[in-house]
Amino acid sequence: MQFEEIRQKAYAANMQLPQLGLVLFTFGNASEADREKGVFAIKPSGVAYEELTPEKMVVVDFDGNTVDGVLRPSSDTKTHAVLYKHWKAIGGIVHTHSTYATAWAQSQKEIPILGTTHADYNIVNVPCALPMDDEMIKGDYEAQTGFQIIHHFKQHGLDYNEVEMILVGNHAPFTWGKNASRAVHNSAVLEQVAKMAYITLQINPQAPQLKKALIEKHYQRKHGPNSYYGQ
Ligand SMILES: O=C(CO)[C@@H](O)[C@@H](O)COP(=O)(O)O
């Protein structure tokens, strides 16, 4: 099998999504890149997870053209491709329609830092990119979703190596990381943080943001020098 390593890794990451309760039916996809070869392996479009195999993964280049595989790549392939092309340090991307994160995206709201669970992963609110205008939707919609994410990061001075997740307004979340496994982890964390924030604001709509000093403390414990993720 050609591109065996990325096919296996992308397959394993995709299979984790239903196991973690992050996708229903075929509502999502994961990909793993091989930077040296300039390609990534992604889930085929519309194929049920129980029917997935490493051989069914589709290998495409960073413009979204199929390089190896017989099935149609995910309809989100061009979004993945744009992110890989612009953000050279990422090796894996996940898109889900997980319930709580998607509800925040549909509400077009950032997720505020209300507790240390959030601060363990992010020093800022989980960002939410604005929905597209009609012209963007008429154009290359899936590529535009990628550009919309990149534009949001630039506009808000965010670093994709620090913040590995975003909500796309009216749509759903995208996460990324050094590989697909890390991107899956980030999707699960995002869903949990989204759920906790929603419940917190139901209990106390005036719940305050976490203090800056605690945000720093918690983030640095996980990401600073000598930490697991800081290595
Ligand atoms: O975003 C969406 C649908 O809104 C897609 O991610 C979802 O339907 C999965 O599509 P694919 O089966 O990957 O083509």
The ligand as a MOL file (V3000), in Angstrom:
LIG
                    3D

  0  0  0     0  0            999 V3000
M  V30 BEGIN CTAB
M  V30 COUNTS 14 13 0 0 0
M  V30 BEGIN ATOM
M  V30 1 O -19.2340 20.0190 7.2730 0
M  V30 2 C -19.8370 19.0700 6.8540 0
M  V30 3 C -21.2970 19.1530 6.6730 0
M  V30 4 O -21.8060 20.4010 7.1400 0
M  V30 5 C -19.0390 17.8160 6.5630 0
M  V30 6 O -17.9310 17.8510 7.3980 0
M  V30 7 C -19.6480 16.4870 6.8720 0
M  V30 8 O -20.8610 16.3470 6.2120 0
M  V30 9 C -18.6910 15.3870 6.4230 0
M  V30 10 O -18.5390 15.3770 5.0230 0
M  V30 11 P -17.6590 14.2740 4.3010 0
M  V30 12 O -18.3380 12.9390 4.4970 0
M  V30 13 O -16.2900 14.2980 4.9750 0
M  V30 14 O -17.6230 14.6890 2.8600 0
M  V30 END ATOM
M  V30 BEGIN BOND
M  V30 1 2 1 2
M  V30 2 1 2 3
M  V30 3 1 2 5
M  V30 4 1 3 4
M  V30 5 1 5 6
M  V30 6 1 5 7
M  V30 7 1 7 8
M  V30 8 1 7 9
M  V30 9 1 9 10
M  V30 10 1 10 11
M  V30 11 2 11 12
M  V30 12 1 11 13
M  V30 13 1 11 14
M  V30 END BOND
M  V30 END CTAB
M  END
